Amino acid sequence: MKIRIYIVGCLLLLSSSCKNLLDVEPYSFSSDQNYYQTEGQILRAVNGAYASLQGLYTSDFWALTEMRADNTNYQFDETDRGAQQREEIDEFMITSTNNYVNTCWRILYDNIQQTNVILDRVDAVAFGDETLKNRYIGETKFLRALQYFYLVRLFGKVPLLIHEVAEPEHAFSEGRAEVDAVYEQIISDVQGAVESLPESYSGAEGGRATKGAALTLLGEVYLTRKEYELAATTLTQVTTLQYALLPNYADNFNPATKNNAEDVFSIQYDAALQTEASNFIFVFGPNNGKMQLTGFPGKLGGTNIPTPSIWNAYEEGDVRRAASIQLFDDPSNASFQEAVAFDGKIPFIKKYYHPPFLEDGRANENWPIYRYAYVLLMLAEAINEQGGDPSPYLNQVRARAGLQPVSDLSQAALRDAIAHEQRVEVAFENHRWFQLLRTAKAIEVITQHGIEEKQRLSRLSKASYNIQEYMLLYPIPEREIRLNGFEQNPGW
């Protein structure tokens, strides 16, 4: 991978008490008191903040953002019920004790703590080049803002920590901040990042946060808050930078063409290093297809399985479906209801499937956070909501997909066309649930999706997909309620 990530947390936790261990002198170690003293140490800490994001995307964040929506569900395995709480996310049957929701909350706040430590300590470090110092600050603020943007959309009011927590009892002592306050901090962080980040990197630094990444994040924040003029102005700036649509849609996901002209920001993985490999096919592939698809014995995860709804959403001639979804054909599929709608085949996400694999459980795909195609479609959305003409941006994306341009549509029809294009363009990239929230379509879409799913899958109970208004936010994890005295989100 381009960014070499070094995990420094174990170093930061060591203290001078190590002197008693084999009489090793304490200066041989770095503690949280003496570590942040040089440019090199700050660089390694910033790299560690990127590394923390790897763990978010190889955990179950996708279940909260993609499987929660109508793009994916799961392959029901009656012989293994260990992931039932993950399945409950898909079916809108979770409780506040859901382990997967709790894990994502914990990872996000662990990562925010890392960024806060850097930002609190970097000012005291002497740099030979202040521009480099400001760049590191910008990268860190971008990462913090990205994670708060996830939190505020998933949970609503959340604790707003912008300084290092030195003692556990001080972690959430100020309670949950109002949504507007969280957004104010996100916008402040991203605006600072825009000012200090470069437009691009070269060589081994490819994959780090850029000015374009910060502008894209800021533009999506404004779009989410329905500040359409600001969103359009911000996203238009991205179109003046070095980005371009790749001629071949599938190249966006091929490990051989990482960090390309369409890649605005992605989570970096490297299969050559065990601690930095991705694992997506091993989690998303049909559980009965491991040997055939990966060459290793056992089972795949059978989760984040594309639904008939997303399969049918692609227009005739759209090249993106073949690049995004593959059908696994095997006689063993007869045991699974999920195969019936696909003529005996089981779909899985092809975007993250590029064999061969060096070792079991290790893959080489990056995870795309922002691609230039999504920038164009968000810009189209912002322009359309102001009554302007979004078709030049919308049609760029359609042309690359092999589709005819749209023209002479009303604002309402364009709104639907843009929403459709966003769905299929960035399917399985963790945008769908947020898109439904932003456009106030979640209850309508999921209600219809639930009707369709219960018609084809007899395993689903009548209670599944009974989406209510309060379910647009996840519950605050029960553990946090108990330990910190938070008020639970209404309805949970």
PyMOL commands that set and color helices and strands:
alter all, ss='L'
color gray80, all
select helices_A, chain A and resi 9-13+16-20+26-28+39-57+61-67+84-91+99-124+130-155+168-170+179-196+203-205+211-224+228-238+249-252+255-257+274-276+280-284+290-294+308-313+320-324+331-335+337-342+350-352+372-385+391-400+411-425+432-438+442-456+469-472+478-484
alter helices_A, ss='H'
color red, helices_A
select strands_A, chain A and resi 72-74+263-267+303-306+325-329+345-349+367-371
alter strands_A, ss='S'
color yellow, strands_A
deselect
rebuild
show_as cartoon
